Amino acid sequence: MLRLRGRPWPWGALGWGLLLGLCLLPGVLPGLLAPLAGGEAPVPERPLWVLTLQHLGLVLFAQGLVLLLAVPLVIYATRPGRRAVLGLLGALAGLGQTVPTLAILALAVPLLGFGVAPTLLGLVLYGLAPVVSNGIAGLRGVDPDVLDAARGMGLSAQQRLWRVELPLALPVWWAGVRTSLVFGVATATVGAALGAGGLGSPIIGGLSQQNPALVLLGALPAALLALTLDALLAATLPPRADGRPKSKYIQDKPLASRSSPQAPSGPFSH
Amino acid sequence: MNAPPPPALDLEHLSKRYGDAYAVRDLTLRLPAGRLTALLGPSGCGKTTTLRMLNRLIEPTSGRVLLGGQDTRTLPPEVLRRGMGYVIQRVGLFPHLSVGRNVATVPELLGWPPARIKARVDELLALVGLEPGLYRDKRPAELSGGQAQRVGVARALAADPPVLLMDEPFGALDPIAREGLQEEMLTLQRRLAKTVVLVTHDIPEALRLADHIALLRGGELVQFGTPDDLVRRPATDFAARFMGEGAALEQLGGVRAAELARPGDATGLPTVPASASARTALATMLRLETLALAVVDGERVLGVLEFRDLASGPPPAPQDPRC
């Protein structure tokens, strides 16, 4: 999926990534944050880089599950003659996003107990919404004339899907994956309250000890991780399919805000 | 190109019903092999539905279509469609693929070797008047409407299908681009002699391009005949009204002055270029108040065109356009 040929270097991803790396060097971030805690450097329960990898692993695993679920579901629902399924799926995706993350996590605990499982469930449920709705928007947004031409030229349903529909839907769909992943990084911090570990644990610890330095020790790497992933996905966003000249770099923000109702917004867009 | 001779299309008692309403009703019609037949009629007359039943984008409620004598239902729809070029008004080029890859679509589906596909793409782009080196790698979004439809035609012709289906192919173009493309379509058809079905509501376009016209109304056939039949011998009041008083004049727009010219003494006559249409020649006669013109190609006199030659209409179409 890394399509960097013919594009400028993804400076954003590189810059945020480097900054994140710097923060994870032993002692760097605690040293910087020490003044906030009265000169005493905050100490995480495990090394920061371990927490970050834990966090990233959790988010990526959840995202993998999201894609495994969403891609076949969306393709199934957008085939002709499945209007009812499509409506239902769209409504569920919308609903999924209106339920607060914390509520999903809290409801999952009685079912799954504490630990990684309820967090994963929350991440998957919450992450499905942008991927599903952008997938539907992307596939439904394919020009009907293009599909008619494809059908009239003798492309089978499968050939139309692979050669025409998916390539044309990919930019919008990819924007949904980007949103989902970035929100996932934030959502996963809440999981620490359920004992899922990750960068949320210093935040939770800091909150209970009323230690802002400890909160920032988790929050800053989490934010940098989100920014890095966001920039990385923006850089690998497939080119707009409507045939802008290849040389023109695709500006991520107008594209995301135009083509997708689920574009990343707020602190994660730049 | 040594393609086998194109097949005729036979429509037998073809009907399409939506609920209680017939879009097409008991249509029996032979679309002659190697000729361009226009399906002409007002909006909602069933012409597009008819066209889409030919390549089974719409399945008929009853009746059948024979392609060169073979029932089209005996073929898988995809196979049937790959043998019928398909051109639509809004072109529908694949926006994510280059012009060249768009044209290559059907040959790719048919599994042609890459070298043959590449050669064919260049040949076709040249055929529709687009310099291959210049256009092959462009994106559809970089093309004008006329250029896009040229690519659309090239894409439809890519695998050299014996049949070409066109649904108002020039309807969305500005008048100049439209006339240019119509002119090239005529030249192309003289060369390729495919079985072409052209859906249009544009009477001048039908008169200009078609060897035969099927006039439809309310899903039923009103008249099938040559353009000359429809202009001079309308079968019904509707046909006469639909073709209108201007039809005879429009018909002359599709004929070159040179085609009507006869040998004769051209001394002292005003001239008209051979490439001009008979309609232009008539306008010249009216303007100069003369009953005869010399048809010239540069300095060379090709013949004399008299007013009564215009009135008697165009000569009958040659029996075999692939001479």
Contacts between the chains, C-beta under 8 A, distances in Angstrom:
chain1	res1	chain2	res2	distance
A	143	B	92	7.1
A	143	B	95	7.5
A	145	B	88	6.4
A	145	B	90	4.3
A	145	B	91	7.1
A	145	B	92	4.0
A	146	B	92	4.7
A	146	B	93	7.4
A	146	B	94	6.2
A	146	B	95	7.0
A	147	B	92	7.7
A	148	B	57	7.5
A	148	B	88	6.2
A	148	B	92	5.9
A	149	B	86	6.8
A	149	B	88	6.0
A	149	B	91	7.3
A	149	B	92	3.0
A	149	B	93	7.4
A	149	B	94	7.8
A	149	B	152	7.8
A	150	B	92	7.4
A	150	B	94	7.3
A	151	B	57	6.3
A	151	B	81	7.6
A	152	B	55	6.1
A	152	B	57	5.9
A	152	B	81	6.0
A	152	B	86	3.5
A	152	B	88	7.1
A	152	B	165	7.5
A	153	B	81	6.3
A	153	B	82	7.1
A	153	B	86	5.7
A	153	B	105	6.0
A	153	B	106	5.7
A	153	B	109	7.9
A	153	B	155	7.4
A	153	B	156	7.6
A	154	B	77	7.8
A	154	B	78	4.6
A	154	B	79	7.1
A	154	B	80	7.5
A	154	B	81	3.5
A	154	B	82	3.6
A	154	B	106	6.6
A	154	B	109	6.4
A	155	B	78	7.2
A	155	B	105	7.6
A	155	B	109	6.8
A	156	B	78	5.1
A	159	B	109	7.0
A	163	B	94	7.8
A	164	B	94	6.0
A	167	B	96	4.8
A	168	B	95	6.9
A	168	B	96	5.7
A	241	B	95	5.5
A	241	B	96	3.8
A	242	B	95	4.8
A	242	B	96	7.8
A	242	B	141	5.5
A	243	B	95	4.9
A	243	B	96	7.1
A	243	B	139	3.1
A	243	B	140	5.3
A	243	B	141	3.4
A	243	B	142	6.6
A	244	B	139	7.4
A	244	B	141	6.6
A	245	B	139	7.0
A	245	B	142	7.0
